Amino acid sequence: MYDEATETWWFSVVDIVQVLTQQTDYQTARKYWNKLKERLGKEGSQLVTNCHQLKMTADDGKQRLTDVATAETPLRLVQSVPSPKAEPIKLWLAKVGYERT
């Protein structure tokens, strides 16, 4: 989601976790993110404190509060979740950042 007022891109954290963990089920990815968020919070990671909640359109078409973050946080998230999908996400985030500057 792009916020024109602040010129900020917001990315759904659960969607990124879903791709990284290669989960087909959104709820499983959400549970993974909740556990990871808990673990990182205990470690004092800034990753968790940099997440916010915004309403985004869900698969069912309804607006639901979703954990979101700016481009910096997903890059850190990619480093926290071992995945063969990490490199394509890094490249995609870099491309999005380049296109918006």
CYANA upper distance limits for C-alpha pairs under 8 A (distance plus 0.5 A):
  1 MET  CA      9 TRP  CA      6.31
  1 MET  CA     10 TRP  CA      5.62
  1 MET  CA     11 PHE  CA      6.97
  1 MET  CA     56 MET  CA      8.40
  2 TYR  CA      7 GLU  CA      7.46
  2 TYR  CA      8 THR  CA      6.33
  2 TYR  CA      9 TRP  CA      5.01
  2 TYR  CA     10 TRP  CA      6.66
  3 ASP  CA      7 GLU  CA      5.95
  3 ASP  CA      8 THR  CA      5.73
  3 ASP  CA      9 TRP  CA      6.82
  3 ASP  CA     10 TRP  CA      8.12
  4 GLU  CA      8 THR  CA      7.38
  8 THR  CA     70 THR  CA      7.64
  9 TRP  CA     70 THR  CA      6.39
  9 TRP  CA     71 ALA  CA      7.56
 10 TRP  CA     68 VAL  CA      6.30
 10 TRP  CA     69 ALA  CA      5.78
 10 TRP  CA     70 THR  CA      5.42
 10 TRP  CA     71 ALA  CA      7.70
 11 PHE  CA     16 ILE  CA      8.42
 11 PHE  CA     68 VAL  CA      5.68
 11 PHE  CA     69 ALA  CA      5.90
 11 PHE  CA     70 THR  CA      6.71
 11 PHE  CA     71 ALA  CA      7.63
 11 PHE  CA     74 PRO  CA      8.19
 12 SER  CA     16 ILE  CA      7.05
 12 SER  CA     66 THR  CA      7.12
 12 SER  CA     67 ASP  CA      6.51
 12 SER  CA     68 VAL  CA      5.04
 12 SER  CA     69 ALA  CA      7.29
 13 VAL  CA     17 VAL  CA      6.72
 13 VAL  CA     33 TRP  CA      8.32
 13 VAL  CA     66 THR  CA      8.39
 13 VAL  CA     67 ASP  CA      6.22
 13 VAL  CA     68 VAL  CA      5.81
 13 VAL  CA     69 ALA  CA      7.15
 13 VAL  CA     74 PRO  CA      7.49
 14 VAL  CA     18 GLN  CA      6.45
 14 VAL  CA     26 TYR  CA      8.27
 14 VAL  CA     29 ALA  CA      6.71
 14 VAL  CA     30 ARG  CA      6.11
 14 VAL  CA     33 TRP  CA      6.82
 14 VAL  CA     66 THR  CA      8.40
 14 VAL  CA     67 ASP  CA      7.55
 15 ASP  CA     19 VAL  CA      6.90
 15 ASP  CA     26 TYR  CA      8.30
 15 ASP  CA     29 ALA  CA      8.23
 16 ILE  CA     20 LEU  CA      6.66
 16 ILE  CA     74 PRO  CA      7.80
 17 VAL  CA     21 THR  CA      6.43
 17 VAL  CA     29 ALA  CA      6.56
 17 VAL  CA     30 ARG  CA      8.34
 17 VAL  CA     32 TYR  CA      8.15
 17 VAL  CA     33 TRP  CA      7.09
 17 VAL  CA     81 VAL  CA      8.41
 18 GLN  CA     22 GLN  CA      6.26
 18 GLN  CA     23 GLN  CA      5.72
 18 GLN  CA     24 THR  CA      7.85
 18 GLN  CA     25 ASP  CA      8.36
 18 GLN  CA     26 TYR  CA      7.17
 18 GLN  CA     29 ALA  CA      5.39
 18 GLN  CA     30 ARG  CA      8.26
 19 VAL  CA     23 GLN  CA      7.15
 19 VAL  CA     85 LYS  CA      7.46
 20 LEU  CA     78 VAL  CA      7.91
 20 LEU  CA     81 VAL  CA      7.42
 20 LEU  CA     82 PRO  CA      8.19
 20 LEU  CA     83 SER  CA      6.04
 20 LEU  CA     84 PRO  CA      7.97
 20 LEU  CA     85 LYS  CA      5.90
 20 LEU  CA     86 ALA  CA      6.87
 21 THR  CA     29 ALA  CA      7.81
 21 THR  CA     81 VAL  CA      8.15
 21 THR  CA     83 SER  CA      7.05
 23 GLN  CA     28 THR  CA      7.43
 23 GLN  CA     29 ALA  CA      6.73
 25 ASP  CA     29 ALA  CA      7.13
 26 TYR  CA     30 ARG  CA      6.63
 27 GLN  CA     31 LYS  CA      6.69
 28 THR  CA     32 TYR  CA      6.69
 29 ALA  CA     33 TRP  CA      6.67
 30 ARG  CA     34 ASN  CA      6.69
 31 LYS  CA     35 LYS  CA      6.77
 32 TYR  CA     36 LEU  CA      6.60
 33 TRP  CA     37 LYS  CA      6.31
 34 ASN  CA     38 GLU  CA      6.66
 35 LYS  CA     39 ARG  CA      6.72
 36 LEU  CA     40 LEU  CA      6.49
 37 LYS  CA     41 GLY  CA      6.39
 37 LYS  CA     48 VAL  CA      6.54
 38 GLU  CA     42 LYS  CA      6.85
 39 ARG  CA     43 GLU  CA      6.96
 40 LEU  CA     44 GLY  CA      6.80
 40 LEU  CA     45 SER  CA      5.75
 40 LEU  CA     47 LEU  CA      7.91
 40 LEU  CA     48 VAL  CA      7.29
 41 GLY  CA     45 SER  CA      6.15
 41 GLY  CA     46 GLN  CA      8.42
 41 GLY  CA     48 VAL  CA      6.62
 45 SER  CA     49 THR  CA      8.01
 46 GLN  CA     50 ASN  CA      6.57
 47 LEU  CA     51 CYS  CA      7.36
 47 LEU  CA     73 THR  CA      6.41
 47 LEU  CA     76 ARG  CA      7.44
 47 LEU  CA     77 LEU  CA      7.83
 50 ASN  CA     69 ALA  CA      7.09
 50 ASN  CA     73 THR  CA      7.41
 51 CYS  CA     67 ASP  CA      6.64
 51 CYS  CA     68 VAL  CA      6.07
 51 CYS  CA     69 ALA  CA      5.40
 51 CYS  CA     73 THR  CA      8.12
 52 HIS  CA     67 ASP  CA      6.07
 52 HIS  CA     68 VAL  CA      5.81
 52 HIS  CA     69 ALA  CA      6.72
 53 GLN  CA     65 LEU  CA      6.26
 53 GLN  CA     66 THR  CA      5.65
 53 GLN  CA     67 ASP  CA      5.07
 53 GLN  CA     68 VAL  CA      6.13
 54 LEU  CA     64 ARG  CA      8.29
 54 LEU  CA     65 LEU  CA      5.72
 54 LEU  CA     66 THR  CA      6.00
 54 LEU  CA     67 ASP  CA      7.28
 54 LEU  CA     68 VAL  CA      7.13
 55 LYS  CA     63 GLN  CA      5.98
 55 LYS  CA     64 ARG  CA      5.39
 55 LYS  CA     65 LEU  CA      4.79
 55 LYS  CA     66 THR  CA      6.47
 56 MET  CA     63 GLN  CA      5.68
 56 MET  CA     64 ARG  CA      6.06
 56 MET  CA     65 LEU  CA      6.93
 56 MET  CA     66 THR  CA      6.93
 57 THR  CA     61 GLY  CA      6.08
 57 THR  CA     62 LYS  CA      5.99
 57 THR  CA     63 GLN  CA      5.02
 57 THR  CA     64 ARG  CA      6.88
 58 ALA  CA     62 LYS  CA      6.02
 58 ALA  CA     63 GLN  CA      6.62
 58 ALA  CA     64 ARG  CA      6.93
 69 ALA  CA     73 THR  CA      6.34
 69 ALA  CA     74 PRO  CA      7.45
 70 THR  CA     74 PRO  CA      7.70
 71 ALA  CA     75 LEU  CA      7.08
 71 ALA  CA     93 LEU  CA      7.17
 71 ALA  CA     97 GLY  CA      8.21
 72 GLU  CA     76 ARG  CA      7.12
 73 THR  CA     77 LEU  CA      6.60
 74 PRO  CA     78 VAL  CA      6.54
 75 LEU  CA     79 GLN  CA      7.14
 75 LEU  CA     90 LYS  CA      7.09
 75 LEU  CA     93 LEU  CA      8.27
 76 ARG  CA     80 SER  CA      6.96
 77 LEU  CA     81 VAL  CA      6.90
 78 VAL  CA     82 PRO  CA      7.98
 78 VAL  CA     83 SER  CA      8.41
 78 VAL  CA     86 ALA  CA      6.12
 78 VAL  CA     89 ILE  CA      8.20
 78 VAL  CA     90 LYS  CA      8.11
 79 GLN  CA     86 ALA  CA      8.21
 82 PRO  CA     86 ALA  CA      8.05
 85 LYS  CA     89 ILE  CA      7.03
 86 ALA  CA     90 LYS  CA      6.77
 87 GLU  CA     91 LEU  CA      6.77
 88 PRO  CA     92 TRP  CA      6.61
 89 ILE  CA     93 LEU  CA      6.59
 90 LYS  CA     94 ALA  CA      6.67
 91 LEU  CA     95 LYS  CA      6.65
 92 TRP  CA     96 VAL  CA      6.68
 93 LEU  CA     97 GLY  CA      6.64
 94 ALA  CA     98 TYR  CA      6.58
 95 LYS  CA     99 GLU  CA      6.58
 96 VAL  CA    100 ARG  CA      6.80
 97 GLY  CA    101 THR  CA      6.92
